[in-house]
Amino acid sequence: MPQGGREFTLFPFRLFRLNPPFLDNAVLPGPIEEIYPWRRREAWRSDPFFSRANRMRASVPGLLLASIAFAAFVAYDQWDQASGPASIERKKWEEWMHEREKRIAAEEGHHGGHH
């Protein structure tokens, strides 16, 4: 520990004291503010950081990013199946299967249907 000082010299201790400076000007709405002795300690409840929207957003981190990624995947998959490389490959497999069925039918007819 440095001599005569704090161990963490760059840490902003002033912001993390019991009554931090950002609550110095905090007020509660309404006339109760003048007679309410705990107004500075209750001010965090009306801070926008603790709003319902921010709490909901914090409860599901990454949901927006995951939704966007999923939508992009679905859009790509639809395109791929409709006119992309997968549709070309599917057409080739369909042609191959059709030829295979014809070949199997011809072989069965040639052998008289016996196994």
C-alpha positions in Angstrom: 0.0 0.0 0.0 1.4 3.5 -0.9 2.6 5.4 2.1 -0.1 7.8 3.5 -2.7 7.0 0.7 -5.2 4.6 -0.5 -4.3 1.2 -2.1 -6.3 2.0 -5.3 -5.3 5.5 -6.2 -7.2 5.7 -9.5 -10.6 4.3 -8.2 -13.3 7.0 -8.1 -14.1 6.6 -4.4 -16.1 9.9 -4.4 -18.7 8.3 -6.7 -19.3 5.3 -4.5 -19.7 6.9 -1.2 -22.9 6.6 0.9 -24.4 9.7 -0.7 -22.8 9.9 -4.2 -22.6 13.3 -5.9 -25.1 12.4 -8.6 -27.8 12.3 -6.0 -26.9 15.8 -4.7 -29.5 17.5 -6.8 -32.0 14.6 -6.8 -35.5 15.5 -5.9 -38.7 13.6 -5.7 -41.8 14.9 -7.5 -44.4 16.6 -5.4 -44.5 18.6 -2.1 -43.3 15.6 0.0 -39.8 16.5 -1.1 -39.5 19.3 1.6 -40.5 17.1 4.5 -39.1 13.7 3.3 -35.7 13.2 5.0 -34.8 10.2 2.9 -35.3 11.8 -0.5 -31.6 11.5 -1.5 -31.5 7.8 -0.6 -34.8 7.1 -2.5 -33.8 9.1 -5.6 -32.3 6.1 -7.3 -35.8 4.6 -7.7 -36.8 7.4 -10.1 -33.5 7.3 -12.0 -34.0 6.4 -15.7 -31.3 3.6 -15.3 -33.8 1.7 -13.2 -36.8 2.2 -15.5 -39.1 -0.7 -16.4 -37.8 -0.8 -20.0 -34.2 -0.9 -18.8 -34.9 -3.7 -16.3 -36.7 -5.7 -19.0 -33.8 -5.2 -21.4 -31.4 -6.3 -18.8 -33.4 -9.4 -18.0 -32.9 -10.8 -21.5 -29.5 -9.7 -22.7 -28.8 -10.4 -26.3 -32.5 -11.0 -27.2 -32.4 -8.3 -29.8 -29.2 -9.5 -31.4 -30.5 -13.1 -31.4 -33.8 -12.1 -33.0 -32.0 -10.2 -35.8 -29.6 -13.1 -36.4 -32.5 -15.6 -36.5 -34.5 -13.4 -38.9 -31.4 -13.1 -41.2 -31.0 -16.9 -41.0 -34.7 -17.5 -42.0 -34.4 -15.0 -44.8 -31.3 -16.7 -46.2 -32.8 -20.1 -45.8 -35.9 -19.1 -47.7 -33.8 -17.6 -50.5 -31.5 -20.6 -50.6 -34.4 -23.0 -50.9 -36.2 -20.9 -53.5 -33.5 -19.8 -55.9 -30.1 -20.4 -54.3 -27.6 -23.3 -54.4 -29.9 -25.6 -52.5 -32.7 -25.3 -55.1 -30.2 -26.3 -57.9 -29.0 -29.3 -55.9 -32.6 -30.3 -55.0 -33.5 -30.2 -58.8 -30.5 -32.4 -59.6 -31.5 -34.9 -56.8 -35.1 -34.9 -58.1 -33.9 -35.7 -61.6 -31.6 -38.4 -60.3 -34.5 -40.0 -58.2 -36.8 -39.9 -61.2 -34.2 -41.7 -63.3 -33.6 -44.2 -60.5 -37.3 -45.0 -60.2 -37.4 -45.6 -64.0 -34.3 -47.8 -63.8 -35.7 -49.8 -60.9 -39.1 -50.2 -62.7 -37.3 -51.3 -65.9 -35.2 -53.9 -64.0 -38.3 -55.3 -62.3 -40.1 -55.6 -65.6 -37.1 -57.3 -67.2 -36.8 -59.9 -64.4 -40.6 -60.5 -64.4 -41.0 -59.1 -60.9 -39.3 -62.1 -59.2 -36.6 -61.7 -56.5 
